[in-house]
Amino acid sequence: MNHSDPVEAEKAAKPHHYPTSRTYLLVFAGLVVLTLAEVGVAYIEGGIKAPLLLGMAAIKALMVILFFMHLKYDSRWFAFIFFAPMALVIPLIWISLIR
């Protein structure tokens, strides 16, 4: 590594933050709680059931993406590459649900 290059020197100076075992356990506990809540919501009658289930599924997916796929701790460029297509897919899903 060339320390005379300011970009490389800055990268080398930044500490790498990775989740601890405690973080993984807390995320896992959150996923379990949300799953149990989804099971409870499945018994609700009426039109509020689908939006609640979709919202909880989105939260769970975001937790998995951020922590278990390490996007929270990786370069923001990787997060952009992952989430940019989602900005295109979500409206299409929304339109299909409305019809």
C-alpha positions in Angstrom: 0.0 0.0 0.0 1.3 3.4 -0.9 0.9 5.7 2.1 1.7 8.8 0.1 -1.6 8.5 -1.6 -4.1 10.5 0.5 -7.1 8.2 -0.4 -5.2 5.1 0.5 -3.9 6.6 3.7 -7.5 7.6 4.7 -8.8 4.1 4.0 -6.0 2.7 6.1 -6.7 5.1 9.0 -10.5 4.3 9.2 -11.2 1.5 11.6 -13.4 -1.3 10.3 -16.6 -1.8 12.3 -18.2 -5.1 12.2 -21.1 -6.4 14.2 -20.5 -8.3 17.4 -22.2 -11.5 18.5 -24.5 -9.5 20.6 -25.6 -7.5 17.6 -26.4 -10.7 15.7 -28.4 -12.1 18.6 -30.4 -8.8 18.9 -31.2 -8.9 15.2 -32.1 -12.5 15.5 -34.4 -11.7 18.5 -36.0 -8.9 16.5 -36.6 -11.2 13.6 -38.2 -13.8 15.9 -40.5 -11.2 17.5 -41.5 -9.9 14.0 -42.2 -13.4 12.8 -44.4 -14.1 15.9 -46.2 -10.8 15.2 -46.8 -11.8 11.6 -48.4 -15.1 12.8 -50.7 -13.1 15.1 -51.6 -10.7 12.3 -52.5 -13.6 10.1 -55.6 -14.2 12.3 -56.8 -10.6 11.8 -59.9 -10.3 9.6 -60.2 -7.3 7.3 -58.3 -5.1 5.0 -55.5 -4.1 7.4 -53.9 -7.6 7.3 -52.1 -7.3 4.0 -50.5 -3.9 4.6 -49.3 -5.0 8.1 -47.8 -8.2 6.8 -46.1 -6.4 3.9 -44.7 -3.8 6.3 -43.3 -6.3 8.7 -41.9 -8.4 5.9 -40.1 -5.3 4.6 -38.7 -4.5 8.0 -37.4 -8.1 8.4 -35.9 -8.0 4.9 -34.1 -4.7 5.7 -32.7 -6.2 8.9 -31.4 -9.2 7.1 -29.9 -7.1 4.3 -28.3 -4.6 6.6 -26.8 -7.0 9.2 -26.5 -10.5 7.7 -25.5 -9.3 4.3 -23.3 -6.7 5.9 -24.5 -3.7 3.8 -24.6 -1.6 7.0 -20.8 -2.0 7.4 -19.7 -2.1 3.8 -19.1 0.6 1.3 -22.1 2.8 0.6 -21.5 2.0 -3.1 -22.6 -1.6 -2.5 -25.7 -0.4 -0.7 -26.5 1.9 -3.7 -26.0 -1.0 -6.1 -28.4 -3.1 -4.1 -31.1 -0.6 -3.3 -31.2 1.3 -6.6 -33.1 -1.5 -8.4 -35.4 -1.8 -5.5 -36.5 1.8 -6.1 -37.7 0.5 -9.5 -39.2 -2.7 -8.3 -41.3 -1.3 -5.4 -43.6 0.8 -7.6 -44.2 -2.2 -9.9 -45.2 -4.3 -6.9 -47.4 -1.5 -5.6 -49.1 -1.2 -8.9 -49.7 -4.9 -9.1 -51.3 -4.9 -5.6 -53.6 -2.1 -6.5 -55.1 -3.9 -9.5 
